[in-house]
């Protein structure tokens, strides 16, 4: 064991000094939804992003052989667990990345801890991943329900939306998002009049929307995602709910959702994301490369998070000189993060990645200059305001 | 204001109406399934994919060719119906002498393939399709705001369902169809081309699914999985109504839409399963379904 560590250290030194003497093999598993409601916002695009990270890291020249595998977890925690186990036990996967659907992500986080590997989550939302269900092996990269609640929820309350009614997807993610947004609304002196929990995934939301309308709330909070949000927004406009003065808070809306809705329906929607392709020169350049490799589709923040997460993981592997989970995660948390998509940031003790969040408003069809030109920036939320303070999370291994 | 079952009557009426609207889709889809099952003895698992194709064809007509909703309402079912005819001639017709299961597996496999192809091409999030300008806006009914388009869906679906029922039960063509269901050999002996009758019937059943798809395009997201989500429920509707019963599928379609709508008010978490619970109860009490004849 000691000898092993010595060799690893020697390797690291060799790598750092620029001469690729030894080879490290790294196997990365991209686990996400490849056929269901979240397939566009993660799916194959996340695999493309992971490959780009390996390319940009220039792994080969550094003596690190990276292999990427991918699988479809169908948004089911049991399927996700089975794949994760097989990957870790039999296929020699060192790190799993992405995993949208909070219930699946929590399951993978548990298994990763049990097997002592690394889990970099980009796709899932629940803030429990770095809170009550935190794990020393998990890094939560892109966004979480707390940041969404404070971004969109905070902005809506500030704009005068004092009373709320929630449409909540009936599983871990929806519950967490409703809980975190309720906290924001109540802290700002607002009131939650009620909520309705709808089956996931659903198709017809008119019944739930009518209940929301009957509540007479200022704001209808959509604590759902993907196809559910698309249908909710479409039908809210159809039933004249938004026209009658109630506003919709899409608490989690992705670029691909806006693309599917069309600007005619989505215009004016306020939403929170941590990445948008048209933020600056670097994000534009990267996104164009991504689009070229992915049928012309622009990346979502989830896919951007996969890129940045894999890039930072590989840097940590290089610095640690191997794939030992403890050392790699320690390095990931120790080194500041720096990538073209999220800029400079850091990873906190509880696994929370810290960077800016952005409040966007969806453009009107007249404002948009072409395909994928959808957002205008309303506000930049600095990390200290965007993320839940460390001590409030209740993560057990953080003193 | 008095309350009925704990909620204001206005809200209750609104939910009943919404249930009726959803029931329109169930009725149209289960009708097509019932016709196909009645004549072909095939459990058409491709039905959901064909419903989805109807919506996509409408979208393609508009996006690529600039053809509007009203034309698509006629054209899309025809186009999808023709693909149905091709599928029946090439594949399904080879399975009539085999057990039900083979037809089920074939159509299920086809559905997966069709959905996969559309997913590869168009992604999963769906495509925007606007409500036709003539039907945008809505009426304030006092107890709820009824979008014009939803009203149209109920009317269109009722008209098509009743017309189909009329053709099958009251016309000469329908009599041939029913006779061919009972005894294809004897009907063939009278000089009627039974295989062609069967092909046309399958095409028509598929066309009904596509028609429902076009109706759905402006209100639900047009995506490759839209049929897969719905079709399981529709199968339950057909089972409750009685396999192959035309009137049964129409009545249960609308009825279960309403039951589901009410569940969404009283116990929203259960709205995804309520139809299956009813199915289980009906199967226990009346195994042939509410309108079915015991075999």
Contacts between the chains, C-beta under 8 A, distances in Angstrom:
chain1	res1	chain2	res2	distance
A	35	B	116	8.0
A	35	B	119	6.6
A	35	B	124	7.3
A	35	B	225	7.9
A	36	B	124	6.9
A	36	B	225	7.0
A	37	B	124	6.6
A	37	B	225	7.5
A	38	B	124	7.9
A	39	B	119	7.3
A	39	B	123	7.3
A	39	B	124	4.2
A	40	B	123	4.6
A	40	B	124	4.9
A	40	B	125	4.3
A	41	B	125	7.5
A	43	B	124	7.5
A	170	B	268	8.0
A	170	B	269	5.7
A	196	B	268	5.0
A	197	B	268	5.7
A	197	B	269	5.4
A	198	B	264	7.9
A	198	B	268	5.9
A	198	B	271	7.5
A	199	B	268	7.9
A	199	B	269	7.1
A	199	B	271	6.1
A	199	B	272	3.5
A	201	B	229	6.6
A	202	B	272	7.5
A	203	B	220	5.7
A	203	B	226	7.1
A	203	B	229	5.5
A	203	B	230	6.6
A	204	B	18	7.8
A	204	B	22	5.5
A	204	B	220	7.4
A	206	B	18	5.2
A	206	B	21	7.5
A	206	B	150	7.8
A	207	B	15	5.8
A	207	B	18	5.1
A	207	B	19	7.7
A	207	B	261	5.7
A	207	B	264	4.0
A	207	B	265	7.0
A	207	B	271	7.9
A	208	B	264	6.5
A	208	B	268	6.6
A	210	B	11	7.1
A	210	B	14	5.3
A	210	B	15	6.9
A	210	B	18	6.8
A	210	B	144	6.5
A	211	B	11	7.4
A	211	B	264	7.9
A	211	B	265	6.8
A	214	B	8	7.7
A	214	B	11	5.3
A	226	B	125	7.2
A	227	B	124	7.5
A	227	B	125	6.9
A	227	B	126	6.8
A	227	B	221	5.9
A	227	B	223	6.6
A	227	B	225	7.7
A	230	B	125	6.7
A	230	B	126	6.2
A	230	B	221	4.8
A	231	B	220	6.1
A	231	B	221	5.5
A	234	B	219	6.9
A	234	B	220	7.6
A	234	B	221	6.7
A	235	B	219	6.6
A	238	B	131	7.0
A	238	B	138	7.9
A	238	B	147	4.9
A	238	B	149	6.9
A	238	B	150	7.6
A	238	B	219	6.2
A	239	B	138	7.4
A	239	B	145	5.8
A	239	B	147	5.9
A	240	B	138	5.7
A	240	B	145	4.7
A	240	B	147	7.1
A	244	B	145	7.5
A	256	B	123	7.4
A	256	B	125	4.7
A	257	B	125	6.2
A	259	B	125	6.6
A	260	B	125	3.8
A	260	B	126	4.4
A	260	B	127	6.6
A	260	B	128	6.6
A	260	B	221	6.1
A	260	B	223	7.6
A	261	B	128	6.1
A	262	B	128	3.2
A	262	B	130	7.5
A	264	B	128	7.2
A	264	B	130	6.5
A	265	B	128	6.8
A	297	B	123	7.3
